[in-house]
Amino acid sequence: MNQMVTPKFGIGAPVRRKEDASLITGHGRYTDDHQPDGCLHAYMLRSSMAHARITVGDVNDALALPGVHLVLTAADIADLKPMPTKARMRQVDGTAHDCPVQPVLCSDHVRYVGDAIAFIVADSVHIAKSAAELIEVDYDPLDVVTGVEEPLEAGAPLVWPEHGTNQAFVLGHGDKEKCAAAFDTADRIVSIKITNNRLVANYMEPRGCVAEYDGNEDRYTFTLGTQGGHGMRDVICNDILGIDPDRMRVITPEVGGGFGTKIFAYREYPLCLVAARRLGKPVKWTGERMDHFVTDAHGRDNVTTARLALDATSKIVGLEIEVLASMGAYLHQFGPFIPFVGTSMSTGLYDVPALHVTATGVYSNQVPTDAYRGAGRPEAAYLIERLIEQAGIETGLGSVEIRKRNFIAREALPYTTPTGRMYDTGDFAGHLDAALEAAGWDGFEDRKAQSAANGKYRGIGMCCYIEACAFAGSEEATLELNGDGTVTLLIGTQTNGQGHATAYSQVVAEKLGIDLEQIEVIQGDTGQVRKGGGTGGSRSIPLGLPSVEGASKALVARIKEIAADKLEVGAEDLELQEGHVRVVGTDRQVTLAEVAAAAPETLTGRDEVKQDEATYPNGTHICELEVDPETGDVALLNYVIVDDFGVTVNPLLLEGQVIGGTAQAISQALCERTVFDADGQLLTASLLDYRLIRAGDLPHIGFQTRNVPSTTNALGIKGAGEAGTIGGCASVMNALNMALREGAGVKQIDMPATPNLVWEAIQAARG
């Protein structure tokens, strides 16, 4: 019997992360570890009120405090442009929506708790904080509005009175008339209204930055955690400072998590750079956890109403969706784009002939929202999977049959949705069947009876998802052969802990016949890497790896060309193994170091593979859980995932990404509750009040792949970095709603289903 041999390197190899040794032994270098000589420290004075006119008093007392070097207010930075909104979208009526000004520092008006007022630079953070207390800010309070629906109610306070409404924009997809006609002839209409709760990213490493200015060369060096240094540099230089990007080098060391939220430019960044230039000394700002809660972009926060039209056979004939998406007080850098791209995936895995969806942005006196892991696609998957589950209940077909009856058939692929998304490959019923078997779906009723005998409610739920990611684009990769025979890869993606260096190196190692330790991967330095798209949208491996493979092949060709001259053979007679170039079938060889020495210049391979369409990973999540009706506690008992990622590059890295994302989705579903009071104060502004999922709360998560290679990606890969967040919420909430519906008669519960809210729902249903 033939057995499959597991490759040591290359695509598909289960290579353990090469990055971990330094990280777990304390040798990782993060932004806060960078402490240049003579470095000063900064602190931001933020608004304590959610909506007010302000007057900033005299700052001389603050400046007089020993150790204080600089105090910046709005009047001191009049030359800076406002914080940019890069996503200015075309509305359904054809007009471009307004973009209110978000100043770097507020001069006369604040619109959420945490809005920036003054920036203090001192010898230490403690001195800077003390100086901030000496700055008098006079607040003239204005009416406050929070929430998603409340700002659109008649008479609600206006965040931007000059705008005349709290409606920021109305975006849309589909054909309104065609959809209306489908509903007119429908035999059944299924409706649902759901909440997708506001989230705070809570990466392990809070934001920070260190600005250095070289007056002799009139250039900046900026060290900070990003999801791509080139994009960060260009936004800060072009859109805020108004300088040539060539005047700034951005260095990103290790990053302790990003989740989309570290893509953006924040106010502290240009202020640190301005301070460094004016003072002629390095300036560091390090955010605290409280800063993260009240200033870093929040995620999600939608309220959505949807209707599904079915014919007499329970086939979908139309889908109508209205999304209200909180934008917070300002339109953040890509904020308006998130509901737009999310609603482009509204139809999920289903054959929907008619669709009409609108996404309305809503202003409120709250922290602005923007991309958070998945960026609109988790919201879309959650909606359609809660809606299709409701259709299964109302038709009596159940979870499985209603989905299979409406899946896009495999033979119908490639398939273009009503929003223009082109699904290239997949076997949707196939991964559902595999997940049903792995989860023991058919034995659920017996397990449910056992739970009932113990006084517990048991539920099982699924989510069959698809997402768009690794969008059209490219990523340049450059490989250089060093004099000692090692290799350096330069690429403009940016690791945030995913294991890029391992994934890239295993392909380079296979092509060049060397070990992982002989490969250095350089990301996060615009001074060394000439361009790059960063990490986000699950793009790094699908777009980066084809270019890495191409660059590897190009370098191999150059190496063979030089080695062929030395060995006096044809390049086609050579192979690369164990750091040598050998004549095939002989013991004649030269080392890579000898090849490097013989070359007239550094041997380089470069490639930039372009991709014209997104990839579409898809899969099924199944969650089984139990509810204690006396406490409202929810215990996850089993969790199964079967995913289609096209091609598995590294099964260990892949499983880690999927399980991590799934944990974040479970955390959203059951734990994470962002609460503002009527005055706009964030009541859950610390990890004492904002609960995250813990490892002990999670069951074993069974993960397997059922891959169908992508036709839009050069290597057949479909992006995977966000998939766990996209399939997770609906499977948990469908399971929980089943348990509560059948156990206690609860009609519906929304996220986050915390124990208290679950208990209250049970009590209300019991009367």
CORZI-V421755 format. One record per pair of residues at least 4 apart in sequence whose ideal C-beta (glycine too) atoms are under 6 Angstrom apart, sorted by the first residue. I is the first residue (numbers start at 1). J is the second residue. If there is no record, write none. Layout:
# CORZI-V421755
[[I	J] [I	J]]
This chain:
# CORZI-V421755
[[7	12] [7	13] [9	13] [9	506] [9	509] [9	510] [10	510] [11	649] [13	506] [14	651] [14	652] [15	502] [15	506] [15	650] [17	499] [17	502] [18	501] [18	502] [18	516] [19	501] [20	24] [22	27] [22	28] [23	28] [28	254] [29	33] [29	253] [29	254] [30	205] [30	253] [30	254] [31	208] [31	223] [31	224] [31	225] [32	208] [32	286] [34	210] [34	223] [35	39] [36	212] [36	282] [38	281] [39	282] [39	284] [40	69] [40	121] [40	281] [40	283] [41	124] [41	125] [41	128] [41	284] [42	121] [42	283] [42	285] [43	120] [43	125] [43	128] [43	129] [43	132] [44	116] [44	119] [45	117] [45	118] [45	132] [46	114] [47	110] [47	115] [47	117] [49	139] [50	112] [50	113] [50	144] [50	365] [50	680] [51	111] [51	142] [51	144] [51	365] [52	110] [52	139] [52	140] [52	141] [52	142] [53	109] [53	140] [54	110] [54	137] [54	139] [55	138] [56	73] [56	137] [57	136] [59	63] [59	71] [59	135] [61	134] [62	71] [62	131] [62	134] [62	135] [63	68] [63	71] [65	131] [67	122] [67	123] [67	127] [68	122] [68	131] [69	121] [69	279] [70	121] [70	275] [70	279] [71	120] [72	76] [72	77] [72	119] [73	118] [74	105] [74	107] [77	104] [80	104] [80	240] [80	270] [81	240] [82	101] [82	102] [82	103] [83	102] [84	239] [85	99] [85	331] [86	333] [86	334] [87	334] [87	336] [87	337] [88	96] [89	171] [89	336] [89	340] [91	95] [91	97] [91	169] [91	170] [92	170] [92	172] [97	169] [99	331] [100	160] [102	330] [104	267] [104	270] [105	116] [106	110] [106	115] [106	117] [110	115] [111	115] [111	159] [111	329] [111	365] [112	329] [112	365] [112	366] [112	367] [113	294] [113	680] [113	681] [114	294] [114	295] [116	267] [118	135] [119	271] [120	128] [120	131] [120	132] [121	275] [121	283] [122	127] [122	128] [123	127] [143	157] [144	365] [144	679] [144	680] [145	150] [145	151] [145	156] [145	157] [145	364] [145	365] [146	364] [146	366] [146	676] [146	680] [148	303] [148	324] [148	326] [148	362] [149	303] [151	156] [151	166] [151	362] [151	364] [159	166] [159	329] [159	363] [159	365] [166	362] [166	363] [168	327] [168	361] [168	363] [169	336] [169	361] [170	358] [170	360] [171	340] [171	359] [172	358] [173	343] [173	357] [173	419] [174	355] [174	356] [174	357] [174	418] [176	356] [178	354] [179	318] [179	320] [179	354] [179	356] [182	309] [182	317] [182	318] [182	354] [183	309] [183	318] [186	309] [186	317] [187	311] [187	312] [188	310] [189	307] [189	309] [190	308] [190	390] [190	391] [190	394] [191	307] [192	306] [192	386] [192	387] [192	390] [193	305] [194	304] [194	386] [194	750] [195	303] [195	750] [196	300] [196	302] [196	379] [196	382] [197	751] [197	752] [198	298] [198	300] [198	301] [198	674] [199	299] [199	300] [199	372] [199	668] [199	672] [200	293] [200	298] [201	259] [201	261] [201	372] [203	256] [203	257] [203	259] [204	256] [204	257] [205	256] [206	287] [206	292] [207	287] [208	286] [208	287] [209	224] [209	269] [209	272] [209	285] [210	223] [210	284] [211	222] [211	272] [211	273] [211	276] [211	283] [212	221] [212	276] [212	282] [213	220] [213	276] [213	277] [214	219] [219	247] [220	248] [220	273] [221	249] [222	248] [222	250] [223	251] [225	255] [225	262] [226	232] [226	252] [226	262] [227	258] [227	262] [227	263] [227	494] [227	534] [227	535] [227	536] [228	494] [228	534] [229	233] [229	250] [229	252] [229	524] [229	526] [230	492] [230	526] [230	531] [230	532] [231	534] [232	250] [233	237] [233	245] [233	248] [233	250] [233	526] [234	238] [234	245] [235	239] [235	265] [236	240] [236	241] [236	265] [236	269] [236	270] [237	241] [237	243] [237	245] [237	248] [240	270] [241	270] [243	247] [249	526] [249	527] [250	526] [251	525] [252	494] [252	524] [255	496] [257	496] [258	262] [258	496] [259	372] [259	373] [260	371] [260	372] [260	373] [260	375] [261	296] [261	297] [263	536] [264	333] [265	269] [268	272] [268	285] [272	283] [272	285] [275	279] [275	283] [276	283] [287	291] [287	292] [291	295] [292	296] [293	685] [294	682] [297	332] [297	368] [297	370] [298	367] [298	369] [299	372] [301	326] [301	369] [302	323] [302	325] [302	379] [303	324] [304	323] [304	383] [305	322] [306	321] [306	383] [306	387] [307	320] [308	319] [308	387] [308	391] [309	317] [309	318] [310	314] [311	315] [311	317] [314	395] [314	397] [316	350] [316	352] [316	406] [318	354] [319	352] [319	355] [320	356] [321	346] [321	357] [322	358] [323	339] [323	359] [324	360] [324	362] [325	339] [325	359] [325	361] [326	362] [326	364] [326	369] [327	331] [327	335] [327	361] [327	363] [327	369] [328	366] [328	367] [328	368] [328	369] [329	365] [330	368] [331	335] [331	336] [332	368] [332	370] [334	370] [334	371] [335	369] [335	370] [336	361] [337	341] [338	371] [338	375] [338	376] [339	359] [339	376] [341	376] [342	376] [342	377] [342	379] [342	380] [343	357] [343	359] [344	419] [344	421] [345	377] [345	380] [345	468] [346	357] [346	380] [347	352] [347	417] [348	384] [349	407] [349	428] [349	464] [349	466] [350	406] [351	408] [355	418] [365	680] [366	676] [371	375] [373	722] [373	725] [374	378] [374	722] [374	725] [374	726] [377	467] [377	726] [378	725] [378	726] [381	385] [381	465] [381	726] [382	729] [382	730] [385	463] [385	730] [386	730] [388	402] [389	734] [391	395] [391	402] [392	397] [392	398] [392	399] [392	402] [397	401] [397	402] [399	462] [401	405] [403	464] [404	429] [407	428] [407	429] [408	412] [408	415] [410	427] [413	423] [413	425] [414	422] [414	424] [415	423] [416	422] [417	421] [421	468] [423	616] [424	710] [424	711] [424	712] [425	708] [425	711] [426	618] [426	644] [426	708] [427	708] [430	706] [431	619] [431	620] [431	642] [431	644] [431	706] [432	464] [432	620] [434	642] [434	706] [435	439] [435	620] [435	622] [435	640] [435	642] [436	441] [438	640] [438	702] [439	622] [439	640] [444	448] [444	460] [448	458] [451	456] [451	458] [451	626] [456	626] [456	628] [457	627] [457	739] [457	743] [458	626] [458	739] [459	625] [459	735] [459	736] [459	738] [459	739] [460	624] [460	735] [461	623] [461	731] [461	734] [461	735] [461	738] [462	622] [462	731] [463	621] [463	727] [463	730] [463	731] [464	620] [465	726] [465	727] [466	616] [466	618] [467	726] [468	614] [468	616] [469	537] [469	538] [469	719] [470	538] [470	539] [470	542] [470	543] [470	615] [470	719] [471	537] [471	614] [472	611] [472	612] [472	613] [473	543] [474	608] [474	610] [475	493] [475	533] [475	543] [475	544] [475	547] [476	531] [476	608] [477	491] [477	547] [477	548] [477	551] [477	607] [478	490] [478	606] [479	487] [479	489] [479	551] [479	555] [479	605] [480	488] [480	602] [480	604] [481	487] [481	596] [481	603] [482	486] [483	596] [484	593] [485	579] [485	591] [485	592] [485	593] [486	518] [487	519] [488	520] [489	504] [489	521] [490	522] [490	529] [491	523] [491	544] [492	529] [492	531] [492	532] [493	523] [493	535] [493	540] [493	544] [494	523] [494	524] [494	534] [494	535] [495	500] [495	523] [496	535] [499	503] [499	653] [500	504] [500	540] [501	505] [501	521] [503	541] [503	649] [503	650] [504	521] [504	548] [505	509] [505	516] [505	519] [507	548] [507	549] [508	512] [508	519] [508	552] [509	514] [509	516] [511	552] [511	556] [512	576] [513	576] [513	577] [514	518] [514	579] [522	528] [525	529] [535	540] [538	719] [538	721] [538	722] [539	543] [540	544] [541	545] [541	649] [542	615] [542	713] [542	717] [542	719] [543	611] [546	609] [546	714] [546	715] [547	607] [547	608] [547	609] [550	607] [550	609] [551	605] [551	606] [551	607] [554	605] [554	607] [555	605] [558	603] [559	563] [559	595] [560	564] [560	571] [560	574] [561	571] [562	595] [562	598] [562	599] [563	567] [563	574] [563	581] [563	590] [563	595] [564	569] [564	571] [566	590] [566	598] [567	583] [567	588] [569	573] [569	583] [573	583] [573	584] [574	581] [575	582] [575	584] [576	581] [579	592] [580	589] [580	591] [581	590] [582	589] [583	588] [590	594] [590	595] [599	603] [609	714] [613	712] [615	710] [615	712] [615	713] [615	718] [615	719] [617	645] [617	718] [617	719] [617	723] [618	644] [619	642] [619	643] [619	644] [619	727] [620	642] [621	641] [621	727] [621	731] [622	640] [623	639] [623	731] [623	732] [623	735] [624	637] [624	638] [625	634] [625	636] [625	637] [625	735] [626	635] [626	637] [627	634] [627	739] [628	633] [629	762] [632	755] [632	758] [632	759] [633	755] [634	670] [636	699] [637	699] [638	699] [639	699] [639	701] [640	702] [641	703] [642	704] [642	706] [643	705] [644	706] [644	707] [644	708] [645	705] [645	707] [645	718] [645	720] [646	707] [646	709] [646	710] [646	716] [646	717] [646	718] [647	709] [647	715] [647	716] [647	717] [648	654] [648	705] [654	720] [655	703] [657	720] [657	721] [658	703] [658	723] [658	724] [659	701] [661	724] [661	725] [662	724] [662	728] [663	693] [664	725] [665	725] [665	728] [665	729] [666	693] [666	728] [666	732] [667	671] [667	672] [667	692] [667	693] [668	672] [668	729] [669	729] [669	732] [669	733] [669	751] [670	753] [671	691] [671	693] [671	752] [672	752] [673	752] [673	754] [674	684] [675	683] [675	684] [676	680] [676	682] [677	681] [677	683] [684	689] [684	690] [693	697] [709	716] [710	716] [710	718] [713	717] [724	728] [729	733] [730	734] [733	737] [736	753] [737	741] [738	742] [739	743] [740	744] [740	746] [740	749] [741	746] [744	762] [744	765] [745	765] [746	761] [746	765] [749	753] [749	761] [753	757] [753	758]]
